[in-house]
Amino acid sequence: MTERDLIERLDARLEHVDAHMARAEVVFEELREEMRLNREERAASRAEHEDLRLFIREQTALMQAFGRRMERALEASSARADRKLDAVLKRLDDMGDQIRANTEATWRMLDRFSGNGGTAPAG
């Protein structure tokens, strides 16, 4: 093989290598662009997730405050209901006492009219 043949073969090889290098440069540029886009998307996703976390945190705080208000309202309502129930039960106790007193008075009157004690009615 002559020197010229060798140089031509080397030149052909170098052209082949240059074509591969040019293609590799295109691929690397595409990869760099993809990586840049991925970084932008990740940053946007982080910001979006941070917004979501903030929203969830705010909603949780609101629900907790609502729960505390409801608990206080239920306690107050329960206390009112307890007071009303106590009043009704006292009233029922008083009515029971009155019914017992009326029943005893009725028995005493019946005993008096039937002559089992007390004075006989005038008549």
Residue pairs with C-beta under 8 A, 6 or more apart in sequence:
108 117
108 118
111 117
111 118
112 118
112 119
112 120
112 121
113 121
